[in-house]
Amino acid sequence: MFDGVRDRAAAIIARYPQPRSALLPLLHLVQHVEGHVSRAGIAFCAEALEITTAEVSAVATFYTMYKREPVGRHLVSVCTNTLCAALGGDDIYAAVRERLDGIGHEQTSADGAVTIEHAECLAACDLAPVLTVDYEFFDKQTVDSAVEIIEALRRGEKPAPTRGAPLTNFRAVELLLAGFYDDPAVGGLEAVAGPSAAEESLRGARLAEERGWTAPAVPTASDASDEGDSA
């Protein structure tokens, strides 16, 4: 299964002075091939890095981006942390589950189109409630807009994210996360082009620039020494 990506695996390992440091992107390469991290994928990583399968498993089970069960064509992550939940994230997650026949966290729709998960935080509180599709952002969602995204994905469509690159699919994104962001297999550099910041996120920085506000200088060891001498 992994014979076709051994050259890519070697290219990943060559980026690092110590081979074992390549484990994280190598696991993303495994997910590009399989859609999840299987026992065979763990064995592949262990062999390539000359470490034990236990060491690989310890990493693969620690980080939530590594999936132990097959993921559908798209991974939909709904933020249900405090601010998103208060603004409707829980309702969005419940509606998405209902539209997908009641499947739950890290489960996949019967047609294989969508795997859903509730995310503890997607780091977009200023744009809550949010969800991501294959890690690209859909900001300021409602129950109706989120359900329409799900329906579009099931129809084979790829709705435009609010921020981030145009949608491809979960496995293609895993190749990007493995470090092959300019690979023709994912469309080259044009495939990752897209807006990366929202006006809400930049407003504070722009206001500070307009008003000439700056952050205090970071104290240095010599500053502390000077204060001690003056005392």
C-alpha positions in Angstrom: 0.0 0.0 0.0 2.8 2.4 0.8 5.2 1.4 -1.9 4.0 4.3 -4.1 5.0 6.9 -1.5 8.3 5.7 -0.3 10.1 8.4 -2.3 7.9 11.0 -0.5 8.6 9.4 2.8 12.3 9.6 2.1 12.0 13.3 1.1 10.2 14.0 4.4 12.9 12.3 6.5 15.6 14.1 4.6 14.3 17.5 6.0 15.4 16.6 9.5 18.8 16.1 11.2 17.3 13.2 13.2 15.0 10.8 11.3 12.5 10.4 14.2 11.7 14.1 14.0 9.9 13.4 10.8 7.2 11.4 12.5 4.4 14.0 12.5 4.5 14.8 8.7 5.0 11.1 8.0 1.8 10.3 9.8 0.0 12.9 7.6 1.5 11.1 4.6 0.0 7.9 5.9 -3.4 9.6 6.2 -3.0 10.8 2.6 -2.7 7.2 1.5 -5.3 5.5 3.8 -7.6 8.2 5.1 -6.6 7.3 8.6 -3.7 5.8 10.6 -4.0 2.1 10.6 -1.7 -0.6 12.1 -0.1 -0.9 8.7 0.6 2.8 8.6 2.1 2.7 12.1 4.4 -0.2 11.0 5.4 1.8 7.9 6.4 4.8 10.0 8.3 2.7 12.5 10.2 0.9 9.7 11.0 4.2 7.9 12.3 5.9 11.0 13.8 2.9 12.7 11.8 3.3 15.9 9.3 1.0 17.6 5.6 0.7 16.7 4.9 1.6 20.3 6.7 5.0 19.9 4.7 5.7 16.7 1.4 4.7 18.4 2.1 7.0 21.4 2.2 9.9 19.0 -0.6 8.8 16.7 -3.0 8.4 19.7 -2.0 11.7 21.4 -2.8 14.2 18.6 -6.4 14.6 17.5 -5.5 15.3 13.9 -4.5 11.6 13.5 -7.5 9.5 13.0 -7.7 5.9 14.0 -10.8 5.2 12.0 -11.3 5.9 8.2 -12.4 9.5 7.4 -14.9 10.3 4.7 -14.2 12.5 1.7 -14.5 15.5 4.0 -13.8 16.1 7.7 -16.2 18.6 9.2 -15.1 20.0 12.6 -17.7 22.0 14.6 -16.4 24.1 17.4 -18.3 23.5 20.6 -16.0 25.3 23.0 -17.3 28.1 25.3 -17.9 31.1 23.0 -18.9 29.1 20.0 -21.3 27.0 22.1 -22.9 30.1 23.6 -23.4 31.6 20.2 -24.9 28.5 18.7 -22.2 25.9 18.2 -24.0 23.2 20.1 -27.1 23.8 18.1 -25.1 23.6 14.9 -23.5 20.4 15.9 -26.9 18.9 16.8 -28.4 20.0 13.5 -25.4 18.5 11.5 -25.7 15.2 13.4 -29.5 15.1 12.7 -29.0 15.8 9.0 -26.4 13.0 8.9 -28.9 10.4 10.4 -27.7 10.8 13.9 -24.0 9.9 13.5 -21.8 11.1 16.4 -18.3 12.3 17.0 -15.7 11.0 14.5 -18.3 9.0 12.7 -18.9 9.0 9.0 -22.1 9.4 7.0 -23.4 6.3 5.2 -22.6 7.7 1.8 -18.9 8.2 2.9 -19.1 11.9 2.1 -18.7 13.5 5.6 -17.0 12.6 8.9 -18.0 14.9 11.7 -16.3 15.8 15.0 -16.8 18.4 17.7 -13.7 20.5 18.2 -12.7 21.9 21.6 -11.4 25.1 20.0 -10.8 26.3 16.4 -9.0 29.5 17.5 -11.6 31.8 15.9 -13.5 33.3 18.8 -13.8 36.6 17.1 -15.8 34.9 14.3 -17.9 32.5 16.4 -19.6 30.2 15.8 -17.3 28.5 13.3 -16.7 25.2 11.7 -14.0 23.9 9.4 -14.1 21.6 6.4 -10.8 19.8 5.9 -9.3 22.5 8.2 -10.6 25.5 6.1 -12.7 28.0 7.9 -16.4 28.8 7.6 -17.0 31.7 10.0 -20.1 33.2 11.6 -22.3 30.1 11.0 -25.9 29.5 11.7 -27.8 26.2 11.9 -29.2 26.8 8.4 -25.9 27.8 6.8 -24.0 24.9 8.4 -26.7 22.4 7.2 -26.4 23.8 3.7 -22.6 23.2 3.8 -23.2 19.6 4.7 -25.8 19.2 1.9 -23.4 20.8 -0.6 -20.6 18.4 0.4 -22.9 15.4 0.0 -23.9 16.6 -3.4 -20.2 16.6 -4.4 -19.9 20.4 -4.3 -17.1 22.3 -2.7 -18.5 25.5 -1.1 -16.0 28.4 -0.8 -14.5 28.8 2.7 -14.7 32.1 4.5 -10.9 31.9 5.0 -8.3 29.5 3.6 -7.7 27.6 0.5 -10.4 26.3 -1.9 -11.7 22.9 -0.7 -10.2 19.7 -2.1 -10.8 16.7 0.2 -9.4 15.2 3.4 -6.7 13.1 1.8 -5.4 15.9 -0.5 -5.1 18.1 2.6 -3.1 15.5 4.4 -0.6 15.6 1.6 -0.3 19.4 2.2 0.2 18.8 5.9 2.9 16.3 5.1 4.8 19.3 3.5 4.0 18.8 -0.2 2.1 22.1 -0.5 3.4 22.8 -4.0 2.8 19.3 -5.3 0.9 19.0 -8.6 -1.2 16.3 -7.0 -2.9 18.9 -4.9 -3.0 21.6 -7.6 0.3 23.4 -6.9 0.6 26.7 -5.1 -2.6 28.0 -6.6 -4.5 25.4 -4.6 -3.4 26.9 -1.3 -4.1 30.5 -2.2 -6.9 32.2 -0.4 -7.7 34.8 2.3 -6.1 33.9 5.6 -7.3 36.7 7.9 -10.6 38.3 8.6 -11.2 42.0 9.3 -12.3 41.3 12.8 -9.0 39.6 13.6 -7.0 42.6 12.2 -9.0 45.4 13.7 -7.0 45.7 16.9 -3.7 45.8 15.1 -4.9 48.4 12.6 -6.3 50.6 15.4 -3.0 50.4 17.2 -1.2 51.4 14.1 -3.5 54.3 13.4 -3.1 55.7 17.0 0.6 55.0 17.4 0.1 52.5 20.2 3.1 50.2 20.9 3.6 47.4 23.3 6.0 48.0 26.3 9.6 46.8 25.7 10.4 43.4 27.0 12.5 43.7 30.2 16.1 42.3 29.8 18.5 40.9 32.3 20.5 44.1 32.3 17.3 46.1 33.2 16.8 43.9 36.3 20.5 44.4 37.2 20.1 48.1 36.9 17.1 48.1 39.2 19.0 46.1 41.8 21.9 48.5 41.7 19.6 51.5 42.2 18.0 49.9 45.2 
